[in-house]
Amino acid sequence: MRIARWSVDDSVLEGVVVGDAVVAFPDGVSVASLLADGLETALIRRSELESRPGRPLADVVLLPPLVPASVRDFVAFEEHVEGVSAAVDGKSEVVPEWYDAPTFYFTNPHTIRATGERVDVPETRRLDVELELAAVIGSVRGSTGENLDTAAATAHIFGYTVMNDWSARDLQSREMKVRLGPAKGKDFALTLGPWIVTADELSPFVDEEGFLAIRAELHINGELVGEDLVSNMGWPFPELVAYASRNSIVVPGDVLGSGTVGNGGCLGELWGRNPDAAPPPLEPGDTVRMLIEGVGEIVNTVGARVPAPPIPRARVRTRRRTRAMENFG
């Protein structure tokens, strides 16, 4: 089942995609309510949800398929880490700590973009994209979403969507030297779409180790730039979800990105591996197309650079200790 949100005639509707048509939910049903009820309930209601009158998909404008509760983005592809480290440090390596656990960061749920949207960019000269698959969390009866083991985490995966983690590499590089982040190098845009494909639809692609053996492709201006199998991750999705819940919680509507696929899933990796032959950073007018087998595709055009108010450099202080304590006397 494919679950989507769209706009038509200045209205926002939510429902399912059946063939080449969109079918609006009945009153009282929404993407958020389906996630809150869980995948099992959604599949029970499938025939009811899909049997209503629809309208051509071509007549509507797709929106991001959900309003995320939070967005975690992992870095689960070893080949991506190797390539990007070469671009940043001039040395292709994977630090030993990467193998210990699936590292992630939280990004901005308020700058989510849809397929088809123009993505304006910050003042960067090294604009990049990241081709990812993302899991969407649903509820499971009797589970709080806390400290999940792998089996329980599997049940919490409601479905999957394509994700583009837009990246300003020059800003990101500066921020990461402060040993925190990324922040402004990432939070200006993130594309999700075109819809959520429920987890049962991808079950035929799950291999014996629990990985999704599906193909992912990145095209820029009509040319294939990178391609990989999602099964080349270091950890399968249930282990990412379990780790996210470790001494914490995952809730319906949470989005967990896989991290960038290898073999050219982003330009940064190619800049590190073969800078002379790699495509240049993205510029206004460029078109980015991402496809993941069994899920769908997202397409965005790069918009204009948007100036931002300047922020002054940090004030250099003479650190006084005694005077401050005297004021408390």
C-alpha positions as CSV (number, residue, x, y, z in Angstrom):
1,M,0.0,0.0,0.0
2,R,1.2,3.5,-0.9
3,I,0.2,6.3,1.5
4,A,0.5,9.9,0.4
5,R,-0.5,13.5,1.0
6,W,-1.3,15.9,-1.8
7,S,-2.8,19.3,-2.6
8,V,-5.6,20.1,-5.0
9,D,-7.8,23.2,-5.4
10,D,-6.0,24.8,-2.4
11,S,-6.9,21.8,-0.2
12,V,-4.6,19.3,1.5
13,L,-5.8,15.7,1.3
14,E,-4.4,12.5,2.6
15,G,-5.0,9.0,1.3
16,V,-3.6,6.1,-0.7
17,V,-2.2,5.8,-4.2
18,V,-3.9,3.1,-6.3
19,G,-2.4,2.6,-9.7
20,D,-2.3,6.1,-11.3
21,A,-4.9,7.5,-9.0
22,V,-5.1,9.0,-5.5
23,V,-7.9,8.0,-3.2
24,A,-8.7,10.2,-0.2
25,F,-9.1,8.7,3.2
26,P,-12.6,8.6,4.7
27,D,-13.4,11.2,7.4
28,G,-11.5,10.6,10.6
29,V,-8.5,8.9,8.9
30,S,-5.2,10.5,8.3
31,V,-1.6,9.5,7.8
32,A,-0.9,10.4,11.4
33,S,-3.8,8.2,12.6
34,L,-2.7,5.3,10.5
35,L,0.8,5.5,12.0
36,A,-0.7,5.7,15.4
37,D,-2.9,2.6,14.8
38,G,0.1,0.7,13.4
39,L,0.8,-1.3,10.3
40,E,-1.3,-4.4,11.2
41,T,-4.5,-2.2,11.5
42,A,-3.7,-0.4,8.3
43,L,-3.4,-3.6,6.3
44,I,-6.7,-4.9,7.7
45,R,-8.3,-1.7,6.5
46,R,-6.6,-1.8,3.1
47,S,-9.5,-2.8,0.9
48,E,-11.7,-0.2,2.7
49,L,-9.2,2.6,2.1
50,E,-8.5,1.7,-1.5
51,S,-12.1,1.2,-2.7
52,R,-13.3,4.8,-2.6
53,P,-13.5,7.0,-5.7
54,G,-10.2,8.5,-6.8
55,R,-8.8,11.1,-9.1
56,P,-5.8,11.0,-11.5
57,L,-2.4,11.3,-9.8
58,A,-1.4,13.6,-12.6
59,D,-4.1,16.1,-11.4
60,V,-2.6,16.7,-7.9
61,V,0.6,18.0,-6.4
62,L,2.2,15.6,-4.1
63,L,3.3,16.8,-0.6
64,P,5.7,15.2,1.8
65,P,4.0,11.9,2.8
66,L,4.0,12.8,6.5
67,V,4.7,15.5,9.0
68,P,7.6,13.8,10.9
69,A,7.6,13.7,14.7
70,S,11.4,13.7,14.4
71,V,14.1,12.8,11.8
72,R,17.2,10.8,12.7
73,D,19.7,10.3,9.9
74,F,22.3,7.4,10.2
75,V,25.5,6.9,8.4
76,A,25.2,3.2,7.7
77,F,27.2,2.7,4.4
78,E,30.9,2.0,4.8
79,E,31.7,3.0,1.2
80,H,30.1,6.4,1.7
81,V,32.2,7.0,4.8
82,E,35.4,6.1,3.0
83,G,34.7,8.4,0.1
84,V,33.6,11.4,2.1
85,S,36.5,11.1,4.5
86,A,38.8,11.4,1.5
87,A,37.1,14.5,0.3
88,V,37.3,16.1,3.8
89,D,40.7,14.9,5.1
90,G,42.4,13.7,1.9
91,K,42.5,10.2,3.4
92,S,40.1,7.4,2.6
93,E,39.3,5.6,5.8
94,V,36.6,4.4,8.2
95,V,37.4,5.2,11.8
96,P,37.2,2.1,14.1
97,E,34.4,3.7,16.1
98,W,32.1,3.5,13.1
99,Y,31.9,-0.3,13.4
100,D,30.8,-0.1,17.1
101,A,27.3,1.2,16.6
102,P,25.1,2.8,13.9
103,T,25.8,6.5,14.5
104,F,23.1,9.1,13.6
105,Y,22.2,12.8,14.0
106,F,18.9,14.6,14.4
107,T,17.9,17.0,11.6
108,N,15.2,19.6,11.1
109,P,11.6,18.2,10.7
110,H,10.4,21.7,9.7
111,T,12.2,22.1,6.4
112,I,10.9,18.9,4.7
113,R,10.4,19.2,1.0
114,A,8.2,17.3,-1.5
115,T,9.1,15.7,-4.8
116,G,8.6,18.4,-7.5
117,E,9.5,21.3,-5.2
118,R,12.3,23.8,-6.0
119,V,14.9,23.7,-3.2
120,D,16.5,27.1,-2.5
121,V,19.9,26.8,-0.9
122,P,22.0,28.7,1.6
123,E,25.1,30.6,0.7
124,T,27.2,27.6,-0.2
125,R,29.5,26.9,-3.0
126,R,29.5,23.1,-2.4
127,L,25.9,22.1,-2.6
128,D,25.4,18.3,-2.5
129,V,22.7,15.7,-2.1
130,E,22.5,12.3,-0.3
131,L,20.5,9.4,-1.7
132,E,18.9,7.5,1.1
133,L,16.1,5.1,2.1
134,A,14.1,6.1,5.2
135,A,12.0,4.0,7.5
136,V,8.8,5.5,9.0
137,I,7.8,4.4,12.5
138,G,4.3,3.2,13.4
139,S,2.9,1.9,16.7
140,V,2.7,-1.6,17.9
141,R,0.0,-2.7,20.3
142,G,1.5,-3.1,23.8
143,S,4.8,-1.5,23.0
144,T,6.0,1.9,24.3
145,G,8.7,2.1,21.6
146,E,11.4,2.1,24.3
147,N,14.5,-0.2,24.4
148,L,13.3,-2.4,21.5
149,D,15.1,-5.5,20.5
150,T,15.5,-6.3,16.8
151,A,12.3,-8.3,16.5
152,A,10.2,-5.6,18.2
153,A,11.9,-2.9,16.1
154,T,10.9,-4.8,12.9
155,A,7.3,-4.6,13.9
156,H,7.6,-0.8,14.5
157,I,8.6,-0.2,10.9
158,F,5.4,0.9,9.2
159,G,6.9,1.6,5.8
160,Y,9.6,3.3,3.8
161,T,10.1,6.4,1.7
162,V,12.9,8.0,-0.5
163,M,15.0,10.6,1.3
164,N,17.4,13.3,0.0
165,D,19.5,14.8,2.8
166,W,20.6,18.0,1.1
167,S,24.0,19.1,2.2
168,A,26.1,22.3,2.1
169,R,29.5,20.6,2.3
170,D,31.6,23.8,3.0
171,L,29.3,24.8,5.9
172,Q,29.2,21.2,7.2
173,S,33.0,20.9,7.1
174,R,33.5,24.0,9.1
175,E,30.9,23.0,11.7
176,M,32.3,19.5,12.2
177,K,35.7,20.9,13.1
178,V,34.0,22.2,16.3
179,R,33.2,18.6,17.1
180,L,29.4,19.1,17.0
181,G,26.9,19.0,14.2
182,P,26.2,19.0,11.4
183,A,23.8,22.0,11.7
184,K,23.5,24.7,9.1
185,G,25.2,22.5,6.6
186,K,22.1,20.2,6.7
187,D,19.0,21.8,8.1
188,F,17.9,24.0,5.2
189,A,16.2,21.2,3.3
190,L,15.4,17.4,3.3
191,T,13.2,15.8,0.7
192,L,10.8,12.9,1.5
193,G,8.5,11.1,-0.9
194,P,6.9,10.4,-3.1
195,W,4.8,8.4,-0.7
196,I,5.2,5.8,2.1
197,V,5.3,2.2,0.9
198,T,4.1,-0.1,3.7
199,A,6.7,-2.6,4.9
200,D,4.8,-5.6,3.6
201,E,5.4,-4.4,0.0
202,L,9.1,-4.7,0.4
203,S,9.2,-8.0,2.3
204,P,10.0,-10.0,-0.9
205,F,13.3,-8.0,-1.1
206,V,14.5,-8.9,2.5
207,D,17.5,-11.2,2.3
208,E,18.6,-13.9,4.8
209,E,20.4,-11.3,7.0
210,G,17.4,-8.9,7.1
211,F,18.8,-6.4,4.6
212,L,16.7,-4.9,1.8
213,A,18.2,-5.9,-1.5
214,I,16.8,-3.1,-3.6
215,R,18.5,-0.9,-6.1
216,A,19.0,2.9,-5.5
217,E,20.0,5.4,-8.2
218,L,21.1,9.0,-8.3
219,H,20.6,11.0,-11.5
220,I,21.7,14.7,-11.9
221,N,20.6,16.6,-15.0
222,G,19.5,13.3,-16.6
223,E,22.8,11.5,-16.1
224,L,23.3,8.5,-13.8
225,V,25.8,9.6,-11.1
226,G,25.6,6.8,-8.5
227,E,24.0,3.4,-7.9
228,D,24.0,0.9,-5.1
229,L,22.1,-1.8,-3.3
230,V,20.5,-0.8,0.0
231,S,21.6,-4.2,1.3
232,N,25.2,-2.9,1.4
233,M,24.4,-1.2,4.7
234,G,26.4,-2.1,7.7
235,W,23.2,-2.7,9.7
236,P,19.7,-3.6,8.6
237,F,16.9,-1.2,9.4
238,P,15.5,-3.1,12.4
239,E,18.9,-2.7,14.1
240,L,18.9,1.0,13.3
241,V,15.4,1.3,14.9
242,A,16.5,-0.8,17.9
243,Y,19.6,1.4,18.4
244,A,17.5,4.6,18.1
245,S,15.2,3.3,20.9
246,R,18.1,2.2,23.1
247,N,17.6,4.0,26.5
248,S,15.3,6.2,24.5
249,I,12.1,6.0,22.5
250,V,10.8,5.9,19.0
251,V,7.2,7.1,18.3
252,P,4.8,7.0,15.4
253,G,5.8,9.5,12.7
254,D,9.6,9.2,13.5
255,V,11.7,9.0,10.3
256,L,15.0,7.2,10.3
257,G,17.3,7.7,7.3
258,S,19.7,5.0,6.2
259,G,22.5,7.4,5.5
260,T,23.9,7.9,2.0
261,V,24.3,4.8,-0.2
262,G,27.7,4.1,-1.6
263,N,29.1,4.1,-5.1
264,G,28.2,7.7,-5.8
265,G,25.1,8.2,-3.7
266,C,26.4,11.8,-3.2
267,L,28.8,14.1,-4.9
268,G,31.0,14.4,-1.8
269,E,32.0,10.7,-2.1
270,L,33.0,11.2,-5.8
271,W,35.0,14.4,-4.9
272,G,37.0,12.3,-2.5
273,R,37.6,9.3,-4.8
274,N,38.4,11.1,-8.1
275,P,38.1,14.9,-7.8
276,D,39.2,15.5,-11.4
277,A,36.5,13.4,-12.9
278,A,33.7,14.0,-10.4
279,P,30.7,16.2,-11.2
280,P,30.9,19.7,-9.8
281,P,28.8,21.0,-6.9
282,L,25.2,21.6,-7.7
283,E,24.1,25.0,-9.1
284,P,20.8,26.8,-9.4
285,G,18.8,25.1,-12.2
286,D,20.2,21.6,-11.7
287,T,17.8,18.7,-11.5
288,V,18.2,15.9,-9.0
289,R,16.3,12.6,-9.4
290,M,16.5,9.7,-7.0
291,L,15.0,6.3,-7.5
292,I,14.7,3.4,-5.1
293,E,13.4,0.1,-6.4
294,G,10.0,-0.8,-5.0
295,V,9.5,2.6,-3.4
296,G,9.5,5.3,-6.0
297,E,11.3,8.4,-7.1
298,I,11.7,12.0,-6.0
299,V,12.7,14.9,-8.3
300,N,13.8,18.4,-7.2
301,T,15.3,21.4,-9.0
302,V,17.9,23.5,-7.3
303,G,16.6,27.1,-6.8
304,A,18.4,30.3,-6.0
305,R,20.9,31.0,-3.2
306,V,19.0,32.7,-0.4
307,P,21.0,35.4,1.4
308,A,20.9,35.2,5.2
309,P,21.5,37.8,7.9
310,P,25.2,37.9,8.9
311,I,26.3,36.6,12.3
312,P,29.4,38.2,13.9
313,R,32.4,36.2,15.0
314,A,32.7,35.2,18.6
315,R,33.8,37.8,21.0
316,V,37.3,37.2,22.4
317,R,37.0,37.6,26.2
318,T,39.5,38.2,28.9
319,R,38.4,35.6,31.4
320,R,37.9,37.1,34.9
321,R,37.3,34.7,37.7
322,T,37.9,36.5,41.0
323,R,35.7,39.5,40.3
324,A,32.7,37.4,39.5
325,M,33.0,35.6,42.8
326,E,33.3,38.8,44.7
327,N,30.0,40.0,43.4
328,F,28.4,37.1,45.3
329,G,29.9,38.2,48.6
